[in-house]
Amino acid sequence: QVQLVESGGGLVQPGGSLRLSCAASRISVSTSAMGWYRQAPGKQRELVARITSGGSTNLVDSVKGRFTISRDNAKNTVYLQMNSLKPEDTAVYYCNAQNWARDFWGQGTQVTVSS
């Protein structure tokens, strides 16, 4: 079955950086629409960044200029580089893949931005 495994979360001070990874199996990141979502306590899950099979990217306004989504087709992995982190970026971050008219999700990785 399709598996998406996130890693790279943790505790970081405001202004710091983290890089999240999403390693995919049984699905190709190069032919799928891949995304990063996040969910903070008491809030709905929101789309943070997305990369299409054609390589186009889009980011939610609140992270533009700070976050970058990319993929490594050879490693079948998608990344979310997060710079200049703010406390409001604190959330569980989930990897998402869309293909075959279906959605697939990873288990999530916690990102906490705090001094």
TIPAMI-352920 format. One record per atom (N, C-alpha, C, O): chain; atom name; x, y, z. Coordinates in steps of 0.2 Angstrom, whole numbers. Layout:
BEGIN
@chaine->A, atome->CA, c1->X, c2->Y, c3->Z
...
***
This chain:
BEGIN
@chaine->A, atome->N, c1->4, c2->-6, c3->0
@chaine->A, atome->CA, c1->0, c2->0, c3->0
@chaine->A, atome->C, c1->4, c2->6, c3->0
@chaine->A, atome->O, c1->10, c2->6, c3->2
@chaine->A, atome->N, c1->1, c2->12, c3->-2
@chaine->A, atome->CA, c1->5, c2->18, c3->-2
@chaine->A, atome->C, c1->7, c2->20, c3->5
@chaine->A, atome->O, c1->3, c2->20, c3->10
@chaine->A, atome->N, c1->13, c2->22, c3->6
@chaine->A, atome->CA, c1->16, c2->25, c3->12
@chaine->A, atome->C, c1->19, c2->32, c3->11
@chaine->A, atome->O, c1->23, c2->33, c3->6
@chaine->A, atome->N, c1->17, c2->36, c3->16
@chaine->A, atome->CA, c1->21, c2->43, c3->16
@chaine->A, atome->C, c1->23, c2->43, c3->23
@chaine->A, atome->O, c1->20, c2->43, c3->28
@chaine->A, atome->N, c1->30, c2->44, c3->24
@chaine->A, atome->CA, c1->33, c2->44, c3->30
@chaine->A, atome->C, c1->37, c2->51, c3->31
@chaine->A, atome->O, c1->41, c2->53, c3->27
@chaine->A, atome->N, c1->34, c2->55, c3->35
@chaine->A, atome->CA, c1->37, c2->62, c3->37
@chaine->A, atome->C, c1->42, c2->61, c3->42
@chaine->A, atome->O, c1->42, c2->57, c3->46
@chaine->A, atome->N, c1->47, c2->66, c3->42
@chaine->A, atome->CA, c1->52, c2->66, c3->47
@chaine->A, atome->C, c1->55, c2->74, c3->46
@chaine->A, atome->O, c1->54, c2->77, c3->42
@chaine->A, atome->N, c1->59, c2->75, c3->52
@chaine->A, atome->CA, c1->62, c2->82, c3->52
@chaine->A, atome->C, c1->59, c2->87, c3->56
@chaine->A, atome->O, c1->61, c2->92, c3->57
@chaine->A, atome->N, c1->53, c2->85, c3->60
@chaine->A, atome->CA, c1->50, c2->90, c3->64
@chaine->A, atome->C, c1->54, c2->90, c3->71
@chaine->A, atome->O, c1->59, c2->87, c3->72
@chaine->A, atome->N, c1->52, c2->95, c3->75
@chaine->A, atome->CA, c1->55, c2->96, c3->81
@chaine->A, atome->C, c1->54, c2->102, c3->84
@chaine->A, atome->O, c1->49, c2->106, c3->82
@chaine->A, atome->N, c1->58, c2->104, c3->89
@chaine->A, atome->CA, c1->57, c2->110, c3->93
@chaine->A, atome->C, c1->63, c2->115, c3->90
@chaine->A, atome->O, c1->68, c2->113, c3->90
@chaine->A, atome->N, c1->61, c2->121, c3->89
@chaine->A, atome->CA, c1->65, c2->126, c3->86
@chaine->A, atome->C, c1->63, c2->133, c3->89
@chaine->A, atome->O, c1->58, c2->134, c3->90
@chaine->A, atome->N, c1->68, c2->137, c3->90
@chaine->A, atome->CA, c1->67, c2->144, c3->92
@chaine->A, atome->C, c1->64, c2->148, c3->86
@chaine->A, atome->O, c1->66, c2->147, c3->81
@chaine->A, atome->N, c1->61, c2->153, c3->88
@chaine->A, atome->CA, c1->58, c2->158, c3->83
@chaine->A, atome->C, c1->64, c2->161, c3->79
@chaine->A, atome->O, c1->69, c2->162, c3->82
@chaine->A, atome->N, c1->63, c2->161, c3->72
@chaine->A, atome->CA, c1->68, c2->163, c3->68
@chaine->A, atome->C, c1->73, c2->157, c3->65
@chaine->A, atome->O, c1->77, c2->158, c3->61
@chaine->A, atome->N, c1->72, c2->152, c3->68
@chaine->A, atome->CA, c1->76, c2->146, c3->66
@chaine->A, atome->C, c1->73, c2->142, c3->60
@chaine->A, atome->O, c1->68, c2->145, c3->57
@chaine->A, atome->N, c1->76, c2->137, c3->58
@chaine->A, atome->CA, c1->74, c2->133, c3->52
@chaine->A, atome->C, c1->74, c2->126, c3->53
@chaine->A, atome->O, c1->77, c2->123, c3->58
@chaine->A, atome->N, c1->69, c2->123, c3->49
@chaine->A, atome->CA, c1->69, c2->115, c3->49
@chaine->A, atome->C, c1->67, c2->113, c3->42
@chaine->A, atome->O, c1->65, c2->117, c3->38
@chaine->A, atome->N, c1->69, c2->107, c3->40
@chaine->A, atome->CA, c1->68, c2->104, c3->34
@chaine->A, atome->C, c1->64, c2->98, c3->35
@chaine->A, atome->O, c1->66, c2->93, c3->38
@chaine->A, atome->N, c1->58, c2->98, c3->33
@chaine->A, atome->CA, c1->54, c2->92, c3->33
@chaine->A, atome->C, c1->54, c2->87, c3->27
@chaine->A, atome->O, c1->55, c2->90, c3->22
@chaine->A, atome->N, c1->54, c2->81, c3->28
@chaine->A, atome->CA, c1->55, c2->76, c3->22
@chaine->A, atome->C, c1->49, c2->72, c3->22
@chaine->A, atome->O, c1->46, c2->70, c3->28
@chaine->A, atome->N, c1->47, c2->70, c3->16
@chaine->A, atome->CA, c1->41, c2->65, c3->16
@chaine->A, atome->C, c1->44, c2->60, c3->11
@chaine->A, atome->O, c1->44, c2->61, c3->5
@chaine->A, atome->N, c1->45, c2->54, c3->13
@chaine->A, atome->CA, c1->48, c2->49, c3->9
@chaine->A, atome->C, c1->42, c2->44, c3->7
@chaine->A, atome->O, c1->38, c2->42, c3->11
@chaine->A, atome->N, c1->41, c2->44, c3->0
@chaine->A, atome->CA, c1->35, c2->40, c3->-2
@chaine->A, atome->C, c1->37, c2->33, c3->-5
@chaine->A, atome->O, c1->42, c2->32, c3->-7
@chaine->A, atome->N, c1->32, c2->29, c3->-4
@chaine->A, atome->CA, c1->33, c2->22, c3->-7
@chaine->A, atome->C, c1->27, c2->20, c3->-10
@chaine->A, atome->O, c1->21, c2->21, c3->-8
@chaine->A, atome->N, c1->27, c2->16, c3->-15
@chaine->A, atome->CA, c1->22, c2->13, c3->-19
@chaine->A, atome->C, c1->18, c2->19, c3->-23
@chaine->A, atome->O, c1->12, c2->18, c3->-25
@chaine->A, atome->N, c1->20, c2->25, c3->-23
@chaine->A, atome->CA, c1->18, c2->31, c3->-27
@chaine->A, atome->C, c1->23, c2->35, c3->-29
@chaine->A, atome->O, c1->28, c2->36, c3->-25
@chaine->A, atome->N, c1->23, c2->38, c3->-35
@chaine->A, atome->CA, c1->28, c2->42, c3->-37
@chaine->A, atome->C, c1->27, c2->49, c3->-36
@chaine->A, atome->O, c1->22, c2->52, c3->-38
@chaine->A, atome->N, c1->32, c2->53, c3->-32
@chaine->A, atome->CA, c1->31, c2->60, c3->-31
@chaine->A, atome->C, c1->31, c2->64, c3->-37
@chaine->A, atome->O, c1->29, c2->70, c3->-38
@chaine->A, atome->N, c1->34, c2->61, c3->-43
@chaine->A, atome->CA, c1->35, c2->65, c3->-49
@chaine->A, atome->C, c1->29, c2->65, c3->-53
@chaine->A, atome->O, c1->28, c2->69, c3->-57
@chaine->A, atome->N, c1->24, c2->60, c3->-52
@chaine->A, atome->CA, c1->18, c2->60, c3->-56
@chaine->A, atome->C, c1->12, c2->61, c3->-52
@chaine->A, atome->O, c1->6, c2->60, c3->-54
@chaine->A, atome->N, c1->13, c2->63, c3->-46
@chaine->A, atome->CA, c1->8, c2->65, c3->-41
@chaine->A, atome->C, c1->8, c2->72, c3->-39
@chaine->A, atome->O, c1->13, c2->75, c3->-40
@chaine->A, atome->N, c1->2, c2->75, c3->-37
@chaine->A, atome->CA, c1->2, c2->81, c3->-34
@chaine->A, atome->C, c1->4, c2->80, c3->-27
@chaine->A, atome->O, c1->0, c2->76, c3->-23
@chaine->A, atome->N, c1->9, c2->83, c3->-24
@chaine->A, atome->CA, c1->11, c2->82, c3->-17
@chaine->A, atome->C, c1->10, c2->89, c3->-13
@chaine->A, atome->O, c1->11, c2->94, c3->-16
@chaine->A, atome->N, c1->8, c2->88, c3->-7
@chaine->A, atome->CA, c1->7, c2->94, c3->-3
@chaine->A, atome->C, c1->9, c2->93, c3->4
@chaine->A, atome->O, c1->10, c2->87, c3->7
@chaine->A, atome->N, c1->10, c2->99, c3->7
@chaine->A, atome->CA, c1->11, c2->99, c3->15
@chaine->A, atome->C, c1->5, c2->103, c3->18
@chaine->A, atome->O, c1->4, c2->108, c3->16
@chaine->A, atome->N, c1->2, c2->99, c3->23
@chaine->A, atome->CA, c1->-3, c2->103, c3->26
@chaine->A, atome->C, c1->-1, c2->103, c3->34
@chaine->A, atome->O, c1->4, c2->100, c3->36
@chaine->A, atome->N, c1->-4, c2->107, c3->37
@chaine->A, atome->CA, c1->-3, c2->108, c3->45
@chaine->A, atome->C, c1->-10, c2->109, c3->48
@chaine->A, atome->O, c1->-14, c2->111, c3->46
@chaine->A, atome->N, c1->-9, c2->106, c3->55
@chaine->A, atome->CA, c1->-15, c2->107, c3->59
@chaine->A, atome->C, c1->-13, c2->109, c3->66
@chaine->A, atome->O, c1->-9, c2->105, c3->69
@chaine->A, atome->N, c1->-15, c2->115, c3->68
@chaine->A, atome->CA, c1->-13, c2->117, c3->75
@chaine->A, atome->C, c1->-19, c2->115, c3->79
@chaine->A, atome->O, c1->-24, c2->114, c3->77
@chaine->A, atome->N, c1->-17, c2->115, c3->86
@chaine->A, atome->CA, c1->-23, c2->113, c3->91
@chaine->A, atome->C, c1->-29, c2->118, c3->90
@chaine->A, atome->O, c1->-28, c2->124, c3->90
@chaine->A, atome->N, c1->-35, c2->115, c3->90
@chaine->A, atome->CA, c1->-41, c2->118, c3->89
@chaine->A, atome->C, c1->-42, c2->121, c3->83
@chaine->A, atome->O, c1->-47, c2->125, c3->82
@chaine->A, atome->N, c1->-38, c2->120, c3->78
@chaine->A, atome->CA, c1->-39, c2->123, c3->71
@chaine->A, atome->C, c1->-40, c2->118, c3->66
@chaine->A, atome->O, c1->-38, c2->112, c3->67
@chaine->A, atome->N, c1->-43, c2->120, c3->60
@chaine->A, atome->CA, c1->-43, c2->115, c3->54
@chaine->A, atome->C, c1->-37, c2->114, c3->51
@chaine->A, atome->O, c1->-32, c2->118, c3->51
@chaine->A, atome->N, c1->-36, c2->108, c3->48
@chaine->A, atome->CA, c1->-30, c2->107, c3->44
@chaine->A, atome->C, c1->-30, c2->112, c3->38
@chaine->A, atome->O, c1->-35, c2->113, c3->34
@chaine->A, atome->N, c1->-24, c2->114, c3->36
@chaine->A, atome->CA, c1->-24, c2->119, c3->31
@chaine->A, atome->C, c1->-18, c2->117, c3->26
@chaine->A, atome->O, c1->-13, c2->114, c3->28
@chaine->A, atome->N, c1->-19, c2->119, c3->20
@chaine->A, atome->CA, c1->-14, c2->118, c3->15
@chaine->A, atome->C, c1->-8, c2->123, c3->16
@chaine->A, atome->O, c1->-10, c2->129, c3->16
@chaine->A, atome->N, c1->-2, c2->121, c3->16
@chaine->A, atome->CA, c1->3, c2->125, c3->17
@chaine->A, atome->C, c1->7, c2->126, c3->10
@chaine->A, atome->O, c1->9, c2->132, c3->8
@chaine->A, atome->N, c1->8, c2->121, c3->7
@chaine->A, atome->CA, c1->12, c2->121, c3->1
@chaine->A, atome->C, c1->11, c2->115, c3->-4
@chaine->A, atome->O, c1->9, c2->110, c3->-1
@chaine->A, atome->N, c1->11, c2->116, c3->-10
@chaine->A, atome->CA, c1->9, c2->111, c3->-15
@chaine->A, atome->C, c1->14, c2->111, c3->-21
@chaine->A, atome->O, c1->16, c2->116, c3->-23
@chaine->A, atome->N, c1->15, c2->105, c3->-23
@chaine->A, atome->CA, c1->19, c2->105, c3->-30
@chaine->A, atome->C, c1->16, c2->100, c3->-34
@chaine->A, atome->O, c1->14, c2->94, c3->-32
@chaine->A, atome->N, c1->14, c2->102, c3->-40
@chaine->A, atome->CA, c1->11, c2->98, c3->-45
@chaine->A, atome->C, c1->16, c2->93, c3->-49
@chaine->A, atome->O, c1->22, c2->93, c3->-48
@chaine->A, atome->N, c1->13, c2->88, c3->-52
@chaine->A, atome->CA, c1->17, c2->83, c3->-56
@chaine->A, atome->C, c1->21, c2->87, c3->-61
@chaine->A, atome->O, c1->27, c2->85, c3->-63
@chaine->A, atome->N, c1->19, c2->93, c3->-63
@chaine->A, atome->CA, c1->23, c2->97, c3->-68
@chaine->A, atome->C, c1->28, c2->101, c3->-65
@chaine->A, atome->O, c1->32, c2->104, c3->-69
@chaine->A, atome->N, c1->28, c2->101, c3->-58
@chaine->A, atome->CA, c1->33, c2->105, c3->-55
@chaine->A, atome->C, c1->31, c2->112, c3->-53
@chaine->A, atome->O, c1->35, c2->116, c3->-50
@chaine->A, atome->N, c1->25, c2->114, c3->-54
@chaine->A, atome->CA, c1->23, c2->120, c3->-52
@chaine->A, atome->C, c1->22, c2->120, c3->-44
@chaine->A, atome->O, c1->19, c2->115, c3->-41
@chaine->A, atome->N, c1->23, c2->126, c3->-41
@chaine->A, atome->CA, c1->22, c2->126, c3->-34
@chaine->A, atome->C, c1->18, c2->132, c3->-32
@chaine->A, atome->O, c1->17, c2->137, c3->-35
@chaine->A, atome->N, c1->14, c2->131, c3->-26
@chaine->A, atome->CA, c1->11, c2->136, c3->-23
@chaine->A, atome->C, c1->11, c2->136, c3->-16
@chaine->A, atome->O, c1->12, c2->130, c3->-13
@chaine->A, atome->N, c1->11, c2->141, c3->-12
@chaine->A, atome->CA, c1->12, c2->142, c3->-5
@chaine->A, atome->C, c1->6, c2->146, c3->-2
@chaine->A, atome->O, c1->4, c2->151, c3->-6
@chaine->A, atome->N, c1->4, c2->145, c3->4
@chaine->A, atome->CA, c1->-1, c2->149, c3->7
@chaine->A, atome->C, c1->3, c2->156, c3->8
@chaine->A, atome->O, c1->9, c2->156, c3->10
@chaine->A, atome->N, c1->-1, c2->161, c3->8
@chaine->A, atome->CA, c1->2, c2->168, c3->9
@chaine->A, atome->C, c1->6, c2->169, c3->15
@chaine->A, atome->O, c1->11, c2->172, c3->15
@chaine->A, atome->N, c1->4, c2->165, c3->21
@chaine->A, atome->CA, c1->7, c2->166, c3->27
@chaine->A, atome->C, c1->14, c2->163, c3->27
@chaine->A, atome->O, c1->18, c2->165, c3->32
@chaine->A, atome->N, c1->16, c2->159, c3->23
@chaine->A, atome->CA, c1->23, c2->156, c3->23
@chaine->A, atome->C, c1->27, c2->158, c3->17
@chaine->A, atome->O, c1->33, c2->156, c3->16
@chaine->A, atome->N, c1->24, c2->162, c3->12
@chaine->A, atome->CA, c1->28, c2->164, c3->6
@chaine->A, atome->C, c1->34, c2->168, c3->8
@chaine->A, atome->O, c1->33, c2->173, c3->13
@chaine->A, atome->N, c1->39, c2->167, c3->5
@chaine->A, atome->CA, c1->46, c2->170, c3->7
@chaine->A, atome->C, c1->49, c2->167, c3->12
@chaine->A, atome->O, c1->55, c2->169, c3->14
@chaine->A, atome->N, c1->46, c2->162, c3->16
@chaine->A, atome->CA, c1->49, c2->159, c3->21
@chaine->A, atome->C, c1->50, c2->151, c3->20
@chaine->A, atome->O, c1->55, c2->148, c3->22
@chaine->A, atome->N, c1->45, c2->148, c3->17
@chaine->A, atome->CA, c1->45, c2->141, c3->16
@chaine->A, atome->C, c1->46, c2->140, c3->8
@chaine->A, atome->O, c1->44, c2->144, c3->4
@chaine->A, atome->N, c1->49, c2->134, c3->7
@chaine->A, atome->CA, c1->50, c2->131, c3->0
@chaine->A, atome->C, c1->48, c2->124, c3->0
@chaine->A, atome->O, c1->50, c2->120, c3->4
@chaine->A, atome->N, c1->44, c2->122, c3->-5
@chaine->A, atome->CA, c1->43, c2->115, c3->-7
@chaine->A, atome->C, c1->47, c2->113, c3->-13
@chaine->A, atome->O, c1->47, c2->116, c3->-18
@chaine->A, atome->N, c1->50, c2->107, c3->-12
@chaine->A, atome->CA, c1->53, c2->104, c3->-17
@chaine->A, atome->C, c1->53, c2->96, c3->-17
@chaine->A, atome->O, c1->50, c2->94, c3->-13
@chaine->A, atome->N, c1->56, c2->93, c3->-22
@chaine->A, atome->CA, c1->55, c2->86, c3->-23
@chaine->A, atome->C, c1->62, c2->83, c3->-26
@chaine->A, atome->O, c1->65, c2->87, c3->-30
@chaine->A, atome->N, c1->63, c2->77, c3->-24
@chaine->A, atome->CA, c1->69, c2->74, c3->-27
@chaine->A, atome->C, c1->66, c2->67, c3->-30
@chaine->A, atome->O, c1->65, c2->63, c3->-26
@chaine->A, atome->N, c1->66, c2->67, c3->-36
@chaine->A, atome->CA, c1->62, c2->62, c3->-40
@chaine->A, atome->C, c1->66, c2->55, c3->-39
@chaine->A, atome->O, c1->64, c2->50, c3->-38
@chaine->A, atome->N, c1->73, c2->56, c3->-39
@chaine->A, atome->CA, c1->77, c2->50, c3->-38
@chaine->A, atome->C, c1->76, c2->47, c3->-31
@chaine->A, atome->O, c1->76, c2->40, c3->-30
@chaine->A, atome->N, c1->75, c2->51, c3->-26
@chaine->A, atome->CA, c1->74, c2->48, c3->-19
@chaine->A, atome->C, c1->67, c2->47, c3->-18
@chaine->A, atome->O, c1->65, c2->45, c3->-12
@chaine->A, atome->N, c1->62, c2->49, c3->-22
@chaine->A, atome->CA, c1->55, c2->49, c3->-21
@chaine->A, atome->C, c1->53, c2->52, c3->-15
@chaine->A, atome->O, c1->49, c2->49, c3->-11
@chaine->A, atome->N, c1->56, c2->58, c3->-14
@chaine->A, atome->CA, c1->55, c2->62, c3->-8
@chaine->A, atome->C, c1->53, c2->69, c3->-9
@chaine->A, atome->O, c1->55, c2->72, c3->-14
@chaine->A, atome->N, c1->48, c2->72, c3->-5
@chaine->A, atome->CA, c1->46, c2->79, c3->-5
@chaine->A, atome->C, c1->49, c2->82, c3->1
@chaine->A, atome->O, c1->49, c2->79, c3->6
@chaine->A, atome->N, c1->51, c2->88, c3->0
@chaine->A, atome->CA, c1->54, c2->92, c3->6
@chaine->A, atome->C, c1->50, c2->98, c3->7
@chaine->A, atome->O, c1->47, c2->101, c3->2
@chaine->A, atome->N, c1->50, c2->101, c3->13
@chaine->A, atome->CA, c1->47, c2->107, c3->15
@chaine->A, atome->C, c1->53, c2->111, c3->19
@chaine->A, atome->O, c1->54, c2->109, c3->25
@chaine->A, atome->N, c1->56, c2->116, c3->16
@chaine->A, atome->CA, c1->61, c2->120, c3->19
@chaine->A, atome->C, c1->58, c2->125, c3->23
@chaine->A, atome->O, c1->54, c2->129, c3->19
@chaine->A, atome->N, c1->58, c2->126, c3->29
@chaine->A, atome->CA, c1->55, c2->131, c3->33
@chaine->A, atome->C, c1->60, c2->136, c3->36
@chaine->A, atome->O, c1->64, c2->133, c3->40
@chaine->A, atome->N, c1->60, c2->142, c3->34
@chaine->A, atome->CA, c1->65, c2->147, c3->37
@chaine->A, atome->C, c1->61, c2->152, c3->41
@chaine->A, atome->O, c1->55, c2->153, c3->40
@chaine->A, atome->N, c1->65, c2->156, c3->45
@chaine->A, atome->CA, c1->62, c2->161, c3->49
@chaine->A, atome->C, c1->55, c2->159, c3->52
@chaine->A, atome->O, c1->50, c2->162, c3->52
@chaine->A, atome->N, c1->56, c2->154, c3->56
@chaine->A, atome->CA, c1->50, c2->151, c3->59
@chaine->A, atome->C, c1->47, c2->155, c3->64
@chaine->A, atome->O, c1->51, c2->159, c3->68
@chaine->A, atome->N, c1->40, c2->155, c3->65
@chaine->A, atome->CA, c1->37, c2->159, c3->70
@chaine->A, atome->C, c1->33, c2->155, c3->74
@chaine->A, atome->O, c1->31, c2->149, c3->72
@chaine->A, atome->N, c1->31, c2->157, c3->80
@chaine->A, atome->CA, c1->27, c2->153, c3->85
@chaine->A, atome->C, c1->20, c2->151, c3->81
@chaine->A, atome->O, c1->18, c2->145, c3->83
@chaine->A, atome->N, c1->18, c2->155, c3->77
@chaine->A, atome->CA, c1->11, c2->153, c3->74
@chaine->A, atome->C, c1->12, c2->147, c3->69
@chaine->A, atome->O, c1->7, c2->145, c3->66
@chaine->A, atome->N, c1->18, c2->145, c3->67
@chaine->A, atome->CA, c1->19, c2->140, c3->63
@chaine->A, atome->C, c1->19, c2->133, c3->67
@chaine->A, atome->O, c1->19, c2->128, c3->64
@chaine->A, atome->N, c1->18, c2->133, c3->73
@chaine->A, atome->CA, c1->18, c2->127, c3->77
@chaine->A, atome->C, c1->12, c2->123, c3->75
@chaine->A, atome->O, c1->6, c2->126, c3->75
@chaine->A, atome->N, c1->13, c2->117, c3->74
@chaine->A, atome->CA, c1->7, c2->113, c3->71
@chaine->A, atome->C, c1->10, c2->106, c3->70
@chaine->A, atome->O, c1->16, c2->105, c3->70
@chaine->A, atome->N, c1->5, c2->101, c3->69
@chaine->A, atome->CA, c1->7, c2->95, c3->66
@chaine->A, atome->C, c1->7, c2->95, c3->58
@chaine->A, atome->O, c1->2, c2->98, c3->55
@chaine->A, atome->N, c1->13, c2->94, c3->55
@chaine->A, atome->CA, c1->13, c2->94, c3->48
@chaine->A, atome->C, c1->12, c2->87, c3->45
@chaine->A, atome->O, c1->15, c2->83, c3->46
@chaine->A, atome->N, c1->8, c2->87, c3->40
@chaine->A, atome->CA, c1->6, c2->81, c3->36
@chaine->A, atome->C, c1->8, c2->81, c3->29
@chaine->A, atome->O, c1->7, c2->87, c3->25
@chaine->A, atome->N, c1->11, c2->76, c3->26
@chaine->A, atome->CA, c1->12, c2->75, c3->19
@chaine->A, atome->C, c1->6, c2->72, c3->16
@chaine->A, atome->O, c1->2, c2->68, c3->19
@chaine->A, atome->N, c1->4, c2->75, c3->10
@chaine->A, atome->CA, c1->-2, c2->72, c3->6
@chaine->A, atome->C, c1->0, c2->71, c3->-1
@chaine->A, atome->O, c1->4, c2->75, c3->-4
@chaine->A, atome->N, c1->-2, c2->66, c3->-4
@chaine->A, atome->CA, c1->-1, c2->64, c3->-11
@chaine->A, atome->C, c1->-8, c2->63, c3->-14
@chaine->A, atome->O, c1->-13, c2->60, c3->-11
@chaine->A, atome->N, c1->-9, c2->66, c3->-20
@chaine->A, atome->CA, c1->-15, c2->65, c3->-24
@chaine->A, atome->C, c1->-14, c2->61, c3->-30
@chaine->A, atome->O, c1->-10, c2->64, c3->-34
@chaine->A, atome->N, c1->-17, c2->56, c3->-31
@chaine->A, atome->CA, c1->-16, c2->52, c3->-38
@chaine->A, atome->C, c1->-21, c2->47, c3->-38
@chaine->A, atome->O, c1->-24, c2->45, c3->-33
@chaine->A, atome->N, c1->-23, c2->45, c3->-44
@chaine->A, atome->CA, c1->-28, c2->40, c3->-45
@chaine->A, atome->C, c1->-35, c2->42, c3->-42
@chaine->A, atome->O, c1->-39, c2->38, c3->-40
@chaine->A, atome->N, c1->-36, c2->48, c3->-42
@chaine->A, atome->CA, c1->-42, c2->51, c3->-39
@chaine->A, atome->C, c1->-43, c2->50, c3->-32
@chaine->A, atome->O, c1->-48, c2->49, c3->-29
@chaine->A, atome->N, c1->-37, c2->49, c3->-28
@chaine->A, atome->CA, c1->-37, c2->47, c3->-21
@chaine->A, atome->C, c1->-32, c2->52, c3->-18
@chaine->A, atome->O, c1->-27, c2->54, c3->-20
@chaine->A, atome->N, c1->-33, c2->52, c3->-11
@chaine->A, atome->CA, c1->-29, c2->56, c3->-7
@chaine->A, atome->C, c1->-26, c2->51, c3->-2
@chaine->A, atome->O, c1->-29, c2->46, c3->1
@chaine->A, atome->N, c1->-19, c2->52, c3->-1
@chaine->A, atome->CA, c1->-15, c2->48, c3->4
@chaine->A, atome->C, c1->-12, c2->53, c3->9
@chaine->A, atome->O, c1->-10, c2->58, c3->7
@chaine->A, atome->N, c1->-11, c2->51, c3->15
@chaine->A, atome->CA, c1->-9, c2->55, c3->20
@chaine->A, atome->C, c1->-3, c2->51, c3->24
@chaine->A, atome->O, c1->-3, c2->45, c3->25
@chaine->A, atome->N, c1->2, c2->55, c3->26
@chaine->A, atome->CA, c1->7, c2->52, c3->31
@chaine->A, atome->C, c1->4, c2->53, c3->38
@chaine->A, atome->O, c1->-2, c2->55, c3->39
@chaine->A, atome->N, c1->8, c2->51, c3->43
@chaine->A, atome->CA, c1->6, c2->51, c3->50
@chaine->A, atome->C, c1->7, c2->58, c3->53
@chaine->A, atome->O, c1->4, c2->59, c3->59
@chaine->A, atome->N, c1->11, c2->62, c3->50
@chaine->A, atome->CA, c1->12, c2->69, c3->53
@chaine->A, atome->C, c1->18, c2->69, c3->57
@chaine->A, atome->O, c1->21, c2->64, c3->60
@chaine->A, atome->N, c1->21, c2->75, c3->57
@chaine->A, atome->CA, c1->27, c2->76, c3->61
@chaine->A, atome->C, c1->26, c2->83, c3->65
@chaine->A, atome->O, c1->23, c2->88, c3->62
@chaine->A, atome->N, c1->27, c2->83, c3->71
@chaine->A, atome->CA, c1->26, c2->89, c3->75
@chaine->A, atome->C, c1->32, c2->94, c3->74
@chaine->A, atome->O, c1->37, c2->93, c3->75
@chaine->A, atome->N, c1->29, c2->101, c3->73
@chaine->A, atome->CA, c1->34, c2->106, c3->73
@chaine->A, atome->C, c1->32, c2->111, c3->79
@chaine->A, atome->O, c1->26, c2->113, c3->79
@chaine->A, atome->N, c1->36, c2->113, c3->83
@chaine->A, atome->CA, c1->35, c2->117, c3->88
@chaine->A, atome->C, c1->40, c2->123, c3->88
@chaine->A, atome->O, c1->46, c2->122, c3->88
@chaine->A, atome->N, c1->38, c2->129, c3->88
@chaine->A, atome->CA, c1->42, c2->135, c3->87
@chaine->A, atome->C, c1->41, c2->139, c3->94
@chaine->A, atome->O, c1->36, c2->142, c3->95
@chaine->A, atome->N, c1->46, c2->139, c3->98
@chaine->A, atome->CA, c1->45, c2->142, c3->105
@chaine->A, atome->C, c1->52, c2->143, c3->107
@chaine->A, atome->O, c1->57, c2->140, c3->106
@chaine->A, atome->N, c1->52, c2->149, c3->111
@chaine->A, atome->CA, c1->59, c2->151, c3->115
@chaine->A, atome->C, c1->59, c2->148, c3->122
@chaine->A, atome->O, c1->64, c2->148, c3->125
***
